[in-house]
Amino acid sequence: MQALGVELARSLPAGTSTLMTLSGELGAGKSVLVRSIIHALGYAGRVKSPTYTLIETYELPPEDGCIARIAHMDLYRLEDPAELDYLGFDDVLRDHDLVLIEWPQKGGDRVPPADLQVSISYTADESREVVFSA
């Protein structure tokens, strides 16, 4: 999952906002993948899981055309999609170059269609299958 995160980070388009959603059961590797993406983009600090805070933001040194602001959201504990209003969800989408959302189904129709949907599942031999949809 770490190597995949590095490759995904390399493939992200510069100069445009990107929404990526990550789906899969608990422990499938969504957070590991997100952490790897954020580090591969140049963030050197600790990448915390937003399981309880629901959102964590990361600032990268600005470079022309590069990703500078990242939001990582984990909606697992969201009780109702309307709670996204209290989180300033529309502002998060507008003000960040990259928004990574785990458990997007918890946000219902409040979560817009993603530029890239990542679905992670376990296979019969306990390896993982990762499916990308644009």
DSSP file (Angstrom, degrees, kcal/mol; ACC not computed):
  #  RESIDUE AA STRUCTURE BP1 BP2  ACC     N-H-->O    O-->H-N    N-H-->O    O-->H-N    TCO  KAPPA ALPHA  PHI   PSI    X-CA   Y-CA   Z-CA
    1    1 A M     >        0   0    0      0, 0.0     4,-2.1     0, 0.0     5,-0.1   0.000 360.0 360.0 360.0 -34.2    0.0    0.0    0.0
    2    2 A Q  H  >  +     0   0    0      2,-0.2     4,-1.8     1,-0.2     5,-0.1   0.935 360.0  46.3 -65.9 -45.1    2.9    2.3    0.7
    3    3 A A  H  > S+     0   0    0      1,-0.2     4,-2.0     2,-0.2    -1,-0.2   0.883 111.5  52.6 -64.3 -37.7    4.5    1.8   -2.7
    4    4 A L  H  > S+     0   0    0      1,-0.2     4,-2.7     2,-0.2    -1,-0.2   0.898 105.8  54.6 -63.9 -40.2    1.1    2.3   -4.3
    5    5 A G  H  X S+     0   0    0     -4,-2.1     4,-2.4     1,-0.2    -1,-0.2   0.888 106.7  50.9 -60.3 -40.2    0.7    5.6   -2.5
    6    6 A V  H  X S+     0   0    0     -4,-1.8     4,-1.9     2,-0.2    -1,-0.2   0.928 111.8  47.2 -63.1 -44.9    4.0    6.8   -3.9
    7    7 A E  H  X S+     0   0    0     -4,-2.0     4,-1.2     1,-0.2    -2,-0.2   0.898 111.7  50.4 -65.1 -40.5    2.9    5.9   -7.4
    8    8 A L  H  X S+     0   0    0     -4,-2.7     4,-0.8     1,-0.2     3,-0.4   0.922 108.2  52.8 -63.1 -42.9   -0.5    7.6   -6.9
    9    9 A A  H >< S+     0   0    0     -4,-2.4     3,-0.8     1,-0.2    -1,-0.2   0.899 107.9  51.7 -59.2 -40.8    1.1   10.7   -5.7
   10   10 A R  H 3< S+     0   0    0     -4,-1.9    -1,-0.2     1,-0.2    -2,-0.2   0.791 109.5  50.7 -65.6 -28.0    3.3   10.9   -8.8
   11   11 A S  H 3< S+     0   0    0     -4,-1.2    -1,-0.2    -3,-0.4    -2,-0.2   0.534  80.8 114.0 -91.7  -5.7    0.3   10.5  -11.0
   12   12 A L  S << S-     0   0    0     -3,-0.8     2,-0.2    -4,-0.8    55,-0.1  -0.434  73.9-112.3 -68.5 136.5   -1.8   13.3   -9.5
   13   13 A P    >   -     0   0    0      0, 0.0     3,-0.6     0, 0.0     2,-0.2  -0.479  28.1-133.3 -70.7 134.8   -2.4   16.2  -11.9
   14   14 A A  T 3  S+     0   0    0     -2,-0.2    52,-0.2     1,-0.2     3,-0.1  -0.602  83.3  25.5 -84.2 147.5   -0.6   19.5  -10.9
   15   15 A G  T 3  S+     0   0    0     50,-0.6     2,-0.3    -2,-0.2    -1,-0.2   0.467 105.1  85.4  83.4   1.3   -2.5   22.7  -11.0
   16   16 A T  S <  S-     0   0    0     -3,-0.6     2,-0.3    49,-0.2    -1,-0.2  -0.952  80.0-109.4-131.5 154.5   -6.0   21.2  -10.5
   17   17 A S        -     0   0    0     -2,-0.3     2,-0.4    -3,-0.1    81,-0.2  -0.611  34.8-161.4 -79.7 141.7   -8.0   20.3   -7.5
   18   18 A T  E     -a   98   0A   0     79,-2.5    81,-2.7    -2,-0.3     2,-0.5  -0.988  12.2-160.8-130.1 133.5   -8.5   16.5   -7.0
   19   19 A L  E     -a   99   0A   0     -2,-0.4    96,-1.9    79,-0.2    97,-1.7  -0.966  14.5-177.8-111.0 121.6  -11.1   14.6   -5.0
   20   20 A M  E     -ab 100 116A   0     79,-3.1    81,-2.7    -2,-0.5     2,-0.4  -0.980   7.3-162.5-121.2 128.4  -10.1   11.0   -4.2
   21   21 A T  E     -ab 101 117A   0     95,-2.0    97,-3.0    -2,-0.4     2,-0.5  -0.863   2.7-158.0-109.1 146.9  -12.4    8.7   -2.3
   22   22 A L  E     -ab 102 118A   0     79,-3.0    81,-1.7    -2,-0.4     2,-0.3  -0.982  12.1-179.6-128.2 121.5  -11.2    5.5   -0.6
   23   23 A S  E     + b   0 119A   0     95,-3.1    97,-2.9    -2,-0.5     2,-0.2  -0.870  23.0 106.4-119.7 152.4  -13.6    2.6    0.2
   24   24 A G  E     - b   0 120A   0     -2,-0.3    97,-0.2    95,-0.2     3,-0.1  -0.765  63.8 -67.8 155.2 162.8  -13.0   -0.7    1.8
   25   25 A E    >   -     0   0    0     95,-0.5     3,-1.9    -2,-0.2     5,-0.3  -0.153  69.9 -69.6 -69.7 168.2  -13.5   -2.6    5.0
   26   26 A L  T 3  S+     0   0    0      1,-0.3    -1,-0.2     2,-0.1     0, 0.0  -0.304 122.2  16.8 -55.9 135.3  -11.8   -1.8    8.3
   27   27 A G  T 3  S+     0   0    0     -3,-0.1    -1,-0.3     1,-0.1    -2,-0.1   0.528  84.8 123.6  80.9   5.9   -8.1   -2.6    8.2
   28   28 A A  S <  S-     0   0    0     -3,-1.9    -2,-0.1    92,-0.1    93,-0.1   0.726  87.3 -98.6 -73.8 -20.4   -7.9   -2.8    4.4
   29   29 A G  S  > S+     0   0    0     -4,-0.2     4,-2.3    -5,-0.1     5,-0.2   0.575  79.3 133.3 116.2  13.7   -5.2   -0.2    4.1
   30   30 A K  H  > S+     0   0    0     -5,-0.3     4,-2.4     1,-0.2     5,-0.2   0.941  79.4  44.2 -60.2 -48.9   -7.0    3.1    3.3
   31   31 A S  H  > S+     0   0    0      1,-0.2     4,-2.8     2,-0.2    -1,-0.2   0.871 112.1  52.6 -66.9 -36.9   -5.2    5.1    5.9
   32   32 A V  H  > S+     0   0    0      2,-0.2     4,-2.2     1,-0.2    -1,-0.2   0.919 110.6  48.7 -62.7 -42.9   -1.8    3.6    5.1
   33   33 A L  H  X S+     0   0    0     -4,-2.3     4,-2.2     2,-0.2    -2,-0.2   0.931 112.9  46.8 -62.4 -47.0   -2.4    4.5    1.4
   34   34 A V  H  X S+     0   0    0     -4,-2.4     4,-2.6     1,-0.2     5,-0.2   0.931 111.2  51.6 -61.1 -46.9   -3.4    8.1    2.3
   35   35 A R  H  X S+     0   0    0     -4,-2.8     4,-2.3     1,-0.2    -1,-0.2   0.901 110.4  49.5 -57.4 -42.4   -0.4    8.5    4.6
   36   36 A S  H  X S+     0   0    0     -4,-2.2     4,-2.6     2,-0.2    -1,-0.2   0.893 109.9  50.7 -65.5 -41.2    1.9    7.3    1.9
   37   37 A I  H  X S+     0   0    0     -4,-2.2     4,-1.6     2,-0.2    -2,-0.2   0.946 111.2  48.2 -60.7 -48.9    0.4    9.7   -0.7
   38   38 A I  H  <>S+     0   0    0     -4,-2.6     5,-1.8     1,-0.2     4,-0.3   0.911 114.5  45.3 -62.3 -43.8    0.8   12.7    1.7
   39   39 A H  H ><5S+     0   0    0     -4,-2.3     3,-1.7    -5,-0.2    -1,-0.2   0.905 110.1  54.7 -65.6 -40.6    4.4   11.8    2.5
   40   40 A A  H 3<5S+     0   0    0     -4,-2.6    -1,-0.2     1,-0.3    -2,-0.2   0.780 101.8  59.1 -65.0 -25.7    5.2   11.2   -1.2
   41   41 A L  T 3<5S-     0   0    0     -4,-1.6    -1,-0.3    -3,-0.2    -2,-0.2   0.546 131.1 -91.1 -80.0  -6.5    3.9   14.7   -2.0
   42   42 A G  T < 5S+     0   0    0     -3,-1.7     2,-0.5     1,-0.3    -3,-0.2   0.466  76.8 141.6 116.4   1.9    6.5   16.2    0.4
   43   43 A Y      < -     0   0    0     -5,-1.8    -1,-0.3     1,-0.2    17,-0.1  -0.662  24.6-175.6 -78.7 125.1    4.9   16.4    3.8
   44   44 A A        +     0   0    0     -2,-0.5    -1,-0.2     2,-0.1     3,-0.1   0.625  51.5  83.4 -97.6 -15.2    7.6   15.5    6.3
   45   45 A G  S    S-     0   0    0      1,-0.2     2,-0.3    -6,-0.0    -2,-0.0  -0.029  93.5 -65.2 -81.4-173.9    5.6   15.6    9.6
   46   46 A R        -     0   0    0      1,-0.0     2,-0.8    -7,-0.0    -1,-0.2  -0.552  41.4-144.9 -73.7 132.8    3.3   13.1   11.3
   47   47 A V        -     0   0    0     -2,-0.3     2,-0.2    -3,-0.1   -12,-0.1  -0.894  21.5-156.5-101.5 108.4    0.2   12.2    9.3
   48   48 A K        -     0   0    0     -2,-0.8     8,-0.0     1,-0.1     0, 0.0  -0.551  18.7-112.2 -87.9 148.6   -2.5   11.6   11.9
   49   49 A S        -     0   0    0     -2,-0.2     3,-0.5     1,-0.1     4,-0.3  -0.644  17.5-148.8 -76.0 131.3   -5.6    9.5   11.4
   50   50 A P     >  +     0   0    0      0, 0.0     4,-2.3     0, 0.0    24,-0.4   0.042  58.7 124.4 -88.7  29.2   -8.7   11.7   11.4
   51   51 A T  T  4 S+     0   0    0      1,-0.2    26,-0.3     2,-0.2    22,-0.0   0.882  87.1  21.7 -56.4 -40.7  -10.9    8.9   12.8
   52   52 A Y  T  4 S+     0   0    0     -3,-0.5    -1,-0.2     1,-0.1    -3,-0.0   0.787 129.5  44.4 -99.1 -32.8  -12.0   11.1   15.7
   53   53 A T  T  4 S-     0   0    0     -4,-0.3     2,-0.4     1,-0.1    -2,-0.2   0.670  91.6-146.2 -84.3 -16.1  -11.4   14.6   14.4
   54   54 A L  S  < S+     0   0    0     -4,-2.3    20,-1.7    20,-0.1     2,-0.3   0.012  74.0  46.3  73.3 -26.1  -13.0   13.7   11.0
   55   55 A I  E     +C   73   0A   0     -2,-0.4     2,-0.4    18,-0.2    18,-0.2  -0.991  55.3 179.2-147.8 138.3  -10.6   16.0    9.2
   56   56 A E  E     -C   72   0A   0     16,-2.2    16,-3.1    -2,-0.3     2,-0.3  -0.991  15.8-154.5-130.4 140.8   -6.9   16.8    9.2
   57   57 A T  E     -C   71   0A   0     -2,-0.4     2,-0.4    14,-0.2    14,-0.2  -0.886   4.3-162.3-118.8 151.5   -5.2   19.3    6.9
   58   58 A Y  E     -C   70   0A   0     12,-2.7    12,-2.7    -2,-0.3     2,-0.5  -0.996   5.6-152.8-135.3 134.9   -1.7   19.5    5.7
   59   59 A E  E     -C   69   0A   0     -2,-0.4    10,-0.2    10,-0.2     9,-0.1  -0.915  10.9-165.4-108.8 132.3    0.2   22.4    4.2
   60   60 A L        -     0   0    0      8,-3.1   -17,-0.1    -2,-0.5   -18,-0.1  -0.820  39.1 -86.8-110.2 154.1    3.1   21.8    1.8
   61   61 A P        -     0   0    0      0, 0.0     2,-0.2     0, 0.0    -1,-0.0  -0.389  56.3-107.0 -58.1 132.8    5.7   24.4    0.7
   62   62 A P        +     0   0    0      0, 0.0     2,-0.3     0, 0.0     5,-0.1  -0.421  45.1 170.8 -69.6 133.6    4.2   26.2   -2.2
   63   63 A E    >   -     0   0    0      3,-0.2     3,-2.3    -2,-0.2    -3,-0.0  -0.983  47.7 -82.2-135.8 146.8    5.7   25.4   -5.6
   64   64 A D  T 3  S-     0   0    0     -2,-0.3     3,-0.1     1,-0.3   -50,-0.0  -0.249 111.2  -6.2 -53.0 123.2    4.3   26.6   -8.9
   65   65 A G  T 3  S+     0   0    0      1,-0.2   -50,-0.6   -50,-0.1    -1,-0.3   0.520 107.2 122.1  73.0   6.6    1.5   24.3  -10.1
   66   66 A C  S <  S-     0   0    0     -3,-2.3     2,-0.3   -52,-0.2    -1,-0.2  -0.601  74.0 -89.6-102.7 162.9    2.0   21.8   -7.2
   67   67 A I        +     0   0    0     -2,-0.2     3,-0.1     1,-0.2    -1,-0.1  -0.537  48.5 163.9 -68.3 125.8   -0.3   20.5   -4.5
   68   68 A A        +     0   0    0     -2,-0.3    -8,-3.1     1,-0.3     2,-0.5   0.685  59.1  44.3-116.2 -31.0    0.0   22.8   -1.5
   69   69 A R  E     -C   59   0A   0    -10,-0.2    29,-1.8   -12,-0.0    28,-1.7  -0.976  62.3-176.6-126.0 126.2   -3.0   22.1    0.6
   70   70 A I  E     -Cd  58  98A   0    -12,-2.7   -12,-2.7    -2,-0.5     2,-0.4  -0.958   8.3-163.3-122.5 137.0   -4.3   18.6    1.4
   71   71 A A  E     -Cd  57  99A   0     27,-2.6    29,-3.0    -2,-0.4     2,-0.5  -0.980   2.7-166.1-117.1 132.4   -7.4   17.6    3.4
   72   72 A H  E     -Cd  56 100A   0    -16,-3.1   -16,-2.2    -2,-0.4     2,-0.4  -0.976  12.0-175.5-118.0 118.2   -7.7   14.0    4.7
   73   73 A M  E     -Cd  55 101A   0     27,-3.3    29,-3.1    -2,-0.5     2,-0.5  -0.910  16.2-167.6-117.2 141.7  -11.2   13.1    5.9
   74   74 A D  E     - d   0 102A   0    -20,-1.7     3,-0.4   -24,-0.4    29,-0.2  -0.950   5.4-179.5-126.8 109.0  -12.4   10.0    7.6
   75   75 A L    >   +     0   0    0     27,-2.3     3,-1.8    -2,-0.5    28,-0.1   0.268  48.4 111.6 -94.4  11.5  -16.2    9.8    7.7
   76   76 A Y  T 3  S+     0   0    0      1,-0.3    -1,-0.2    26,-0.1   -25,-0.1   0.864  82.4  42.9 -54.0 -40.9  -16.5    6.5    9.5
   77   77 A R  T 3  S+     0   0    0     -3,-0.4     2,-0.3   -26,-0.3    -1,-0.3   0.371  83.5 123.2 -90.4   4.8  -17.9    8.1   12.6
   78   78 A L    <   -     0   0    0     -3,-1.8    -3,-0.0     1,-0.2   -24,-0.0  -0.517  41.3-169.9 -67.9 126.9  -20.3   10.4   10.8
   79   79 A E  S    S+     0   0    0      1,-0.3    -1,-0.2    -2,-0.3     3,-0.0   0.809  71.5  11.9 -86.9 -33.3  -23.8    9.8   12.0
   80   80 A D    >   -     0   0    0      1,-0.1     3,-2.3    28,-0.0    -1,-0.3  -0.996  68.9-126.3-147.8 136.8  -25.7   11.8    9.4
   81   81 A P  T >  S+     0   0    0      0, 0.0     3,-1.8     0, 0.0     4,-0.3   0.771 106.8  71.4 -55.5 -25.8  -24.5   13.4    6.1
   82   82 A A  T >> S+     0   0    0      1,-0.3     3,-1.6     2,-0.2     4,-0.5   0.751  80.9  74.3 -62.8 -22.7  -25.8   16.8    7.4
   83   83 A E  H X> S+     0   0    0     -3,-2.3     4,-1.0     1,-0.3     3,-0.6   0.727  78.2  75.4 -62.8 -20.2  -22.9   16.8    9.9
   84   84 A L  H <4>S+     0   0    0     -3,-1.8     5,-2.2    -4,-0.3     4,-0.4   0.815  86.1  62.4 -61.7 -28.6  -20.7   17.7    6.9
   85   85 A D  H X45S+     0   0    0     -3,-1.6     3,-1.1    -4,-0.3    -1,-0.2   0.896 100.6  51.7 -62.3 -39.5  -22.1   21.2    7.1
   86   86 A Y  H <<5S+     0   0    0     -3,-0.6    -1,-0.2    -4,-0.5    -2,-0.2   0.762 107.0  54.3 -68.8 -24.4  -20.7   21.6   10.6
   87   87 A L  T 3<5S-     0   0    0     -4,-1.0    -1,-0.3    -3,-0.2    -2,-0.2   0.520 114.3-117.2 -84.2  -6.0  -17.3   20.5    9.3
   88   88 A G  T <>5 +     0   0    0     -3,-1.1     4,-2.3    -4,-0.4     3,-0.4   0.897  49.7 170.9  69.9  40.3  -17.4   23.2    6.6
   89   89 A F  H  ><S+     0   0    0     -5,-2.2     4,-2.5     1,-0.3     5,-0.2   0.865  71.2  52.0 -55.3 -44.1  -17.3   20.5    4.0
   90   90 A D  H  > S+     0   0    0      1,-0.2     4,-2.0     2,-0.2    -1,-0.3   0.891 110.4  49.5 -62.3 -38.5  -17.9   22.9    1.0
   91   91 A D  H  > S+     0   0    0     -3,-0.4     4,-2.9     2,-0.2    -1,-0.2   0.892 108.6  53.4 -65.6 -39.7  -15.0   25.1    2.2
   92   92 A V  H  X S+     0   0    0     -4,-2.3     4,-0.8     1,-0.2    -2,-0.2   0.942 110.5  46.6 -60.0 -47.5  -12.8   22.0    2.5
   93   93 A L  H  < S+     0   0    0     -4,-2.5     3,-0.3     1,-0.2    -1,-0.2   0.891 118.1  42.5 -61.6 -39.4  -13.6   21.0   -1.1
   94   94 A R  H  < S+     0   0    0     -4,-2.0    -2,-0.2    -5,-0.2    -1,-0.2   0.864 116.1  45.5 -75.5 -37.4  -13.0   24.6   -2.3
   95   95 A D  H  < S+     0   0    0     -4,-2.9     2,-0.4    -5,-0.1    -1,-0.2   0.370  99.4  74.3 -96.5   4.1   -9.9   25.4   -0.4
   96   96 A H     <  -     0   0    0     -4,-0.8   -26,-0.2    -3,-0.3     3,-0.2  -0.921  61.1-149.6-122.4 145.7   -7.7   22.3   -0.8
   97   97 A D  S    S+     0   0    0    -28,-1.7   -79,-2.5    -2,-0.4     2,-0.4   0.813  93.0  26.1 -77.2 -32.0   -5.8   21.1   -3.8
   98   98 A L  E     -ad  18  70A   0    -29,-1.8   -27,-2.6   -81,-0.2     2,-0.5  -0.991  66.2-172.2-136.7 125.9   -6.2   17.5   -2.8
   99   99 A V  E     -ad  19  71A   0    -81,-2.7   -79,-3.1    -2,-0.4     2,-0.5  -0.982   4.6-168.9-120.6 122.1   -9.1   16.0   -0.7
  100  100 A L  E     -ad  20  72A   0    -29,-3.0   -27,-3.3    -2,-0.5     2,-0.5  -0.950   6.7-170.3-112.2 120.9   -8.8   12.4    0.3
  101  101 A I  E     -ad  21  73A   0    -81,-2.7   -79,-3.0    -2,-0.5     2,-0.3  -0.946   7.7-162.2-122.0 117.4  -12.0   10.9    1.8
  102  102 A E  E    S+ad  22  74A   0    -29,-3.1   -27,-2.3    -2,-0.5   -79,-0.2  -0.723  80.3  14.5 -89.8 146.6  -12.2    7.6    3.6
  103  103 A W  S >  S+     0   0    0    -81,-1.7     3,-1.6    -2,-0.3     4,-0.3   0.921  72.6 171.4  57.2  50.6  -15.7    6.0    4.0
  104  104 A P  G >   +     0   0    0      0, 0.0     3,-1.8     0, 0.0     4,-0.3   0.780  66.7  72.3 -62.7 -25.8  -17.3    8.4    1.5
  105  105 A Q  G >  S+     0   0    0      1,-0.3     3,-1.3     2,-0.2    -2,-0.1   0.772  86.6  65.4 -60.9 -24.8  -20.6    6.4    1.5
  106  106 A K  G <  S+     0   0    0     -3,-1.6    -1,-0.3     1,-0.3    -3,-0.1   0.736  96.1  57.6 -68.5 -21.5  -21.2    7.8    5.1
  107  107 A G  G X  S-     0   0    0     -3,-1.8     3,-1.8    -4,-0.3     4,-0.3   0.474  91.7-165.0 -87.2  -2.5  -21.5   11.3    3.5
  108  108 A G  G X   -     0   0    0     -3,-1.3     3,-1.3    -4,-0.3    -1,-0.2  -0.167  63.2 -18.2  55.1-142.9  -24.3   10.1    1.2
  109  109 A D  G 3  S+     0   0    0      1,-0.2    -1,-0.3    -4,-0.0    -4,-0.1   0.466 124.0  81.1 -78.8   1.0  -25.1   12.4   -1.7
  110  110 A R  G <  S+     0   0    0     -3,-1.8    -1,-0.2     2,-0.1    -2,-0.2   0.740  77.7  78.7 -74.0 -22.8  -23.3   15.3    0.0
  111  111 A V  S <  S-     0   0    0     -3,-1.3     3,-0.1    -4,-0.3    -1,-0.0  -0.782  84.8-137.5 -87.6 117.7  -20.0   13.9   -1.3
  112  112 A P        -     0   0    0      0, 0.0    -2,-0.1     0, 0.0    -1,-0.0  -0.210  38.5 -71.7 -69.5 165.4  -19.7   14.8   -5.0
  113  113 A P        -     0   0    0      0, 0.0     2,-0.1     0, 0.0   -94,-0.1  -0.328  58.9-121.3 -56.5 135.9  -18.4   12.3   -7.6
  114  114 A A        -     0   0    0      1,-0.1     3,-0.2    -3,-0.1   -94,-0.2  -0.451   3.5-137.1 -81.6 151.5  -14.7   11.7   -7.1
  115  115 A D  S    S+     0   0    0    -96,-1.9     2,-0.4     1,-0.3   -95,-0.2   0.842 101.1  17.2 -69.1 -34.8  -12.1   12.4   -9.7
  116  116 A L  E    S-b   20   0A   0    -97,-1.7   -95,-2.0     2,-0.0     2,-0.5  -0.964  71.3-162.5-142.1 123.2  -10.6    9.0   -8.5
  117  117 A Q  E     -bE  21 133A   0     16,-3.5    16,-2.3    -2,-0.4     2,-0.5  -0.906   8.2-164.5-103.4 129.8  -12.4    6.3   -6.6
  118  118 A V  E     -bE  22 132A   0    -97,-3.0   -95,-3.1    -2,-0.5     2,-0.5  -0.969   4.1-172.2-116.6 124.0  -10.2    3.7   -4.9
  119  119 A S  E     -bE  23 131A   0     12,-2.6    12,-2.7    -2,-0.5     2,-0.5  -0.973   3.2-168.3-118.9 125.1  -11.8    0.5   -3.6
  120  120 A I  E     +bE  24 130A   0    -97,-2.9   -95,-0.5    -2,-0.5     2,-0.3  -0.941  13.1 164.6-116.5 130.1   -9.7   -1.9   -1.6
  121  121 A S  E     - E   0 129A   0      8,-2.4     8,-3.4    -2,-0.5     2,-0.3  -0.977  35.7-111.5-141.3 156.0  -10.8   -5.4   -0.7
  122  122 A Y  E     - E   0 128A   0     -2,-0.3     6,-0.2     6,-0.2     2,-0.2  -0.611  30.1-144.3 -82.4 145.8   -9.3   -8.6    0.6
  123  123 A T    >   -     0   0    0      4,-2.7     3,-2.0    -2,-0.3    -1,-0.0  -0.512  34.4 -91.8-100.6 176.0   -9.0  -11.5   -1.8
  124  124 A A  T 3  S+     0   0    0      1,-0.3    -2,-0.0    -2,-0.2    -1,-0.0   0.803 127.2  52.1 -59.3 -30.9   -9.4  -15.2   -0.9
  125  125 A D  T 3  S-     0   0    0      1,-0.0    -1,-0.3     2,-0.0     3,-0.1   0.208 120.6-107.3 -93.7  17.9   -5.7  -15.6   -0.3
  126  126 A E  S <  S+     0   0    0     -3,-2.0    -2,-0.1     1,-0.2     2,-0.1   0.568  82.9 122.0  69.2  11.3   -5.7  -12.5    2.1
  127  127 A S        -     0   0    0      1,-0.0    -4,-2.7    -5,-0.0     2,-0.4  -0.346  64.3-106.0 -85.3-177.9   -3.9  -10.3   -0.3
  128  128 A R  E     -E  122   0A   0     -6,-0.2     2,-0.5    -2,-0.1    -6,-0.2  -0.869  18.4-154.0-115.3 146.3   -5.6   -7.0   -1.4
  129  129 A E  E     -E  121   0A   0     -8,-3.4    -8,-2.4    -2,-0.4     2,-0.5  -0.976  11.9-163.1-114.5 129.9   -7.3   -6.1   -4.6
  130  130 A V  E     -E  120   0A   0     -2,-0.5     2,-0.5   -10,-0.2   -10,-0.2  -0.963   3.8-168.6-117.1 125.2   -7.3   -2.4   -5.4
  131  131 A V  E     -E  119   0A   0    -12,-2.7   -12,-2.6    -2,-0.5     2,-0.4  -0.952   4.9-157.6-117.0 130.8   -9.8   -1.1   -8.1
  132  132 A F  E     -E  118   0A   0     -2,-0.5     2,-0.4   -14,-0.2   -14,-0.2  -0.882   9.4-177.4-108.0 137.8   -9.6    2.4   -9.5
  133  133 A S  E      E  117   0A   0    -16,-2.3   -16,-3.5    -2,-0.4    -2,-0.0  -0.998 360.0 360.0-133.8 131.3  -12.5    4.3  -11.1
  134  134 A A              0   0    0     -2,-0.4    -1,-0.1   -18,-0.2   -16,-0.0   0.400 360.0 360.0-103.6 360.0  -12.2    7.7  -12.6
